[in-house]
Amino acid sequence: MKPIHGVTIFKGDFREADLESALGGKADVVLSDMMPNVTGVPLVDQARAAEIARAAIELCRKSLKPDGAFLVKWIAPILRNLA
């Protein structure tokens, strides 16, 4: 991703970084464009994606300003043959 003036971009596992310290305070916006490695097993992939989304929500609880914005990528699974 190309640099954007006034924007801090983190690449890597945000769960292991001290983001608030790196930002110098709380974030105005958290944009989560993360997805786990796909296994091809829909229920496993959906659970892993949900785990990452929950972790991003926890990050927001700690590091997002009260009036900040949170945007998360979520790909709705297509569940077939589960009847």
BAFI-3210 file (N, C-alpha, C; in Angstrom, 3 decimals, decimal comma, padded with zeros to 6 digits):
// residues 83
n [1|2|3|4|5|6|7|8|9|10|11|12|13|14|15|16|17|18|19|20|21|22|23|24|25|26|27|28|29|30|31|32|33|34|35|36|37|38|39|40|41|42|43|44|45|46|47|48|49|50|51|52|53|54|55|56|57|58|59|60|61|62|63|64|65|66|67|68|69|70|71|72|73|74|75|76|77|78|79|80|81|82|83]
n.u [000,840|000,513|002,070|000,142|-000,413|-000,417|-001,441|-001,096|000,092|-000,121|001,468|001,274|001,003|-001,285|-002,042|000,187|001,560|002,340|000,234|-001,071|000,921|002,723|001,206|001,048|-001,099|-004,693|-006,514|-008,098|-009,415|-009,947|-009,161|-009,801|-008,491|-008,163|-007,737|-007,834|-005,543|-006,906|-008,515|-010,238|-012,214|-015,298|-016,559|-014,371|-012,854|-014,654|-014,829|-012,188|-011,990|-013,903|-012,658|-010,461|-011,855|-013,089|-010,806|-009,949|-012,031|-011,593|-009,137|-010,053|-011,579|-009,583|-007,854|-009,131|-010,463|-013,240|-015,149|-014,379|-013,996|-014,714|-013,971|-014,500|-013,468|-015,547|-016,314|-019,055|-019,825|-020,563|-022,685|-023,132|-024,874|-025,381|-027,582]
n.v [-001,174|002,198|004,975|007,232|010,548|011,553|009,191|006,207|003,110|-000,250|-003,292|-006,628|-008,750|-007,398|-008,014|-008,492|-006,156|-002,969|-000,858|001,539|002,942|003,200|004,813|007,096|007,766|007,439|005,954|007,493|006,156|002,733|000,392|-002,688|-005,023|-007,735|-011,227|-014,693|-017,357|-019,368|-022,482|-024,008|-025,370|-024,558|-024,048|-023,966|-021,897|-019,765|-019,610|-018,906|-016,423|-015,023|-015,019|-013,330|-010,956|-010,499|-010,041|-007,660|-006,000|-005,977|-004,644|-002,138|-001,400|-000,813|000,962|002,827|006,054|007,477|008,622|007,520|005,643|002,375|-000,044|-003,100|-005,867|-008,332|-011,413|-012,982|-016,313|-018,920|-021,263|-024,579|-027,652|-028,270|-029,239]
n.w [000,000|-000,808|000,832|002,851|003,567|006,926|007,861|009,660|008,942|009,740|009,308|009,757|012,671|014,592|017,135|018,558|018,785|020,270|019,704|020,478|021,778|019,647|017,970|019,416|020,921|020,943|018,192|015,335|013,325|012,662|010,370|009,284|007,293|007,183|006,704|007,429|006,497|004,007|004,357|002,924|004,111|004,924|007,529|009,265|008,132|008,423|011,227|011,883|010,607|012,083|014,567|014,086|013,504|015,991|017,537|016,376|017,158|019,915|019,903|019,082|021,306|023,091|021,746|020,092|019,565|021,421|019,663|017,333|014,209|012,973|010,637|009,181|007,214|006,014|004,824|003,835|004,443|002,136|002,742|002,099|001,666|004,357|005,519]
ca.u [000,000|001,270|001,915|-000,871|-000,033|-001,212|-001,996|-000,144|-000,314|000,581|001,421|001,744|000,036|-001,574|-002,236|001,496|002,189|001,833|-000,195|-001,379|002,211|003,267|000,398|001,162|-002,433|-005,754|-006,727|-009,351|-010,036|-009,319|-009,623|-009,313|-008,581|-007,469|-008,403|-006,909|-005,261|-008,092|-008,274|-011,173|-013,270|-016,063|-016,777|-013,073|-012,499|-015,554|-014,434|-010,923|-012,293|-014,605|-011,652|-009,711|-012,758|-013,216|-009,546|-009,960|-012,966|-010,881|-008,180|-010,801|-011,956|-008,399|-007,047|-009,919|-011,097|-014,672|-015,922|-013,671|-014,709|-014,160|-014,440|-013,918|-013,830|-016,165|-016,822|-020,087|-019,592|-021,628|-022,800|-023,884|-024,954|-025,340|-028,889]
ca.v [000,000|003,446|005,832|008,285|011,586|011,601|007,868|005,203|001,795|-001,356|-004,546|-007,659|-009,196|-006,278|-008,516|-008,557|-004,826|-001,935|000,126|002,850|003,588|003,548|005,903|008,282|008,027|006,598|006,084|008,067|005,135|001,415|-000,294|-004,062|-005,690|-008,988|-012,510|-015,783|-018,252|-020,179|-023,919|-024,674|-025,943|-023,353|-023,780|-023,607|-020,573|-018,793|-019,465|-018,162|-015,029|-014,438|-014,809|-012,123|-009,809|-010,258|-009,445|-006,274|-005,283|-005,774|-003,577|-000,880|-001,069|-000,292|001,929|003,719|007,185|007,244|009,015|006,976|004,766|001,036|-000,701|-004,447|-006,674|-009,599|-012,126|-013,920|-017,640|-019,586|-022,571|-025,523|-029,056|-028,405|-029,721]
ca.w [000,000|-000,886|002,009|002,832|004,529|008,149|008,153|010,106|008,456|010,383|008,565|010,658|013,661|015,483|018,495|019,203|018,747|021,170|018,711|021,067|021,998|018,329|017,423|020,250|021,467|020,389|016,750|014,820|012,477|012,543|009,167|009,344|005,990|007,461|006,539|007,706|005,380|003,738|004,363|002,026|004,941|005,238|008,950|009,847|007,620|009,046|012,630|011,929|010,250|013,230|015,609|013,729|013,663|017,435|018,001|015,904|018,032|021,184|019,640|019,069|022,684|023,770|021,003|019,237|020,248|021,628|018,483|016,175|013,278|012,787|009,422|009,113|006,049|006,375|003,657|004,289|003,869|001,396|003,380|001,279|002,095|005,813|005,973]
c.u [000,886|001,043|000,851|-000,501|-000,979|-001,801|-000,863|-000,680|000,543|000,392|002,027|000,651|-000,177|-001,751|-000,925|002,194|001,558|001,412|-000,464|-000,098|002,800|002,516|000,594|-000,171|-003,439|-005,999|-008,065|-010,140|-009,233|-009,979|-008,988|-009,568|-007,895|-008,360|-007,380|-006,577|-006,450|-007,705|-009,130|-012,292|-014,088|-016,229|-015,481|-012,694|-013,357|-015,152|-013,143|-011,140|-012,997|-013,625|-010,841|-010,580|-012,939|-011,959|-009,466|-010,910|-012,311|-009,837|-008,881|-011,198|-010,798|-007,813|-007,805|-010,526|-012,594|-015,535|-015,267|-014,534|-013,957|-014,803|-013,728|-014,397|-014,416|-016,731|-017,788|-019,867|-020,811|-021,684|-023,685|-023,867|-024,812|-026,652|-028,806]
c.v [001,239|004,268|006,907|009,279|011,580|010,264|006,940|003,843|000,742|-002,603|-005,601|-008,026|-008,101|-006,736|-008,553|-007,200|-003,908|-000,754|001,497|003,630|004,051|004,718|007,205|008,680|007,094|006,942|006,749|007,014|003,846|000,742|-001,676|-004,739|-007,055|-010,178|-013,593|-016,542|-019,197|-021,653|-024,635|-025,370|-024,759|-023,052|-023,390|-022,193|-019,488|-018,562|-018,660|-016,690|-014,327|-014,143|-013,538|-010,875|-009,474|-009,596|-007,975|-005,424|-005,005|-004,667|-002,223|-000,455|-000,422|000,928|002,909|004,838|006,919|007,596|008,513|006,046|003,449|000,423|-002,038|-005,155|-007,986|-010,221|-013,175|-015,277|-018,132|-021,008|-023,476|-026,893|-029,201|-028,924|-031,146]
c.w [000,000|000,385|001,777|003,916|005,723|008,568|008,580|009,697|009,148|009,546|009,477|011,642|014,700|016,928|019,272|019,278|019,790|020,298|019,306|021,318|020,668|017,702|018,184|020,849|020,834|018,920|016,436|014,048|012,590|011,351|009,173|008,001|006,087|007,175|006,848|006,424|005,231|003,671|003,331|002,783|005,475|006,727|009,658|009,421|008,260|010,497|012,757|011,592|011,405|014,362|015,334|013,904|015,142|017,994|017,578|016,749|019,380|021,038|019,689|020,477|023,434|023,080|020,131|020,081|020,391|020,414|017,199|015,341|013,121|011,551|009,324|007,857|006,558|005,116|004,167|003,631|003,109|001,948|002,543|001,934|003,602|006,382|006,476]
res [m|k|p|i|h|g|v|t|i|f|k|g|d|f|r|e|a|d|l|e|s|a|l|g|g|k|a|d|v|v|l|s|d|m|m|p|n|v|t|g|v|p|l|v|d|q|a|r|a|a|e|i|a|r|a|a|i|e|l|c|r|k|s|l|k|p|d|g|a|f|l|v|k|w|i|a|p|i|l|r|n|l|a]
***
